[in-house]
């Protein structure tokens, strides 16, 4: 399982403030993945596909997953959107590739909760397609 999937990157409640160096590193990673997204292609004959559109900003994404013996053998995406959506999809495909179905679903659930749970003064980020990723991992498509 990848370091990202295991949560070894730290953060969360009670963690120390993020230094400027780490903030800069994360910004560089996002910019790199936005400019040169990894796994940006279609997978012919994918086991599962899902299309998602964010009606608030117009981001469009199609996710392709090739499952072999209960694990993600290949995962890719195509779509149009802002730098954050492209970088997020790129990073997500890198984190998910090679995971077993249950590991991928657990990672999706952790990230989904993190992104949709209110924290002090924040509104939830869930939208109409908030559960689409779960749907593709559970076998929809």
N, C-alpha and C positions, 0 to 999 in steps of 0.2 A: 504494500500500500504506500502511496506517495506521502511525503511529509505534509503536503497540504491536506490530504485526506485524513491524516492522523491528527491534524490540528497542532502540529509542532511549530507553527509560525508565531504562536503566542497571541497576545492581545486579549481583549475582553475586559469584563469588569475587574477592577482591582489591579490592573496592570499599570506599569509606570508610563508616564507620558512618552509619546513617540518623539524621538530625536529628529532634528532637522535632516541628518544624514539618512535616516530610515525613510522619512517622508520623501526626500529627494529620490532615493532608490525606488520606492514604489511608484513615483511619478514617471521615472525613466522606464520602468517595466510596463506601465500602462501605455505610454507613448510608443514603445517598441512594438507591443502587441497590436496596437491600433494601426500602426504603419505597415507592419508585416505580420498579419495574423497567421497563426499556425493552424493547420488542419482546415484551411479555407478551400473546400472543394466538395463536390457531391460524391456520394458513395453509391455507385450503381448496385442495385439489388440489396440495399440496406435492409436489415431485419426490421428496423423501426424508423419512422420519420415523424417529425412533428413540425408544423408551421406555427409561428407565433408573430403577432403584431402588437406593438404597444400603441394603443389609440391616442395616448397623451402626446407622444413625440413622433410617431410614425416609423420607429425602428421596425424592421422586418427581418425575420430569421427563420431558416429551415435547418433543423438539426437532423443529422443522419447517424444512426447507430447500427453497427454490425456486431451482433451477439454471436459468440461461438462457445458452446459448452458452458453457458451461464456467465460468461465474462464478456466485457466490452473489448472485442478484438480491434475494432476501429471505430472512430467517432470523428465527425467533421461537421462543418456548417457552411452555409452560404447565406448572404443577406446584405442588407443595406441598413446603415444606422450611424449613430454618432460614434466618436472614438471610444467612449466608455462601453457601449454595447459590443463593438467589435473586439475590444481588448478582453472584455469579460467572457465572451464566447470562446475566444482563443485560449484563455487561461483555463476555462472550464473543460475544454476538450483535452487539454494536456493533463489535468488532474484526474479525469475520468478514465482515460485510456488504460486498459489493463485491469481495471477493477472488476471484481465479481459483482453480480447484480445487487446483492444485499449491501455491499460496500458502497456502490454508487448511489443507491437509494438513501443510505444513511448520510452520505456526504451532501446529497441534494437537500435532505430534510434539515440538516444543520445550517446550511447556507440560507435556505428559505426562511427558517425561523429567525436567523440573524437579520435578514433583510426586511422582514415583515413584522417584526415585533417592535412595539413602541418602546422607546426609552425616554428618559426625561425630556419633555417638551417636543418630542418628535411625533409625527404622524406616521402610521404604517405605510409601507411602500407597495403593498399588494395591489395588483390591478386585476382586470378581467382575466388575464391569462396567467395568473400567479401559480396555478397548479399544473400548467402544461408540461413542465419538465418531469414532474412526478408521473404524469400520465404516460409519457414516452418510456420511462424506466419501468413502469409497471406492465407494459405490454401493449399500450395503445399505439396507434400509428396508422 
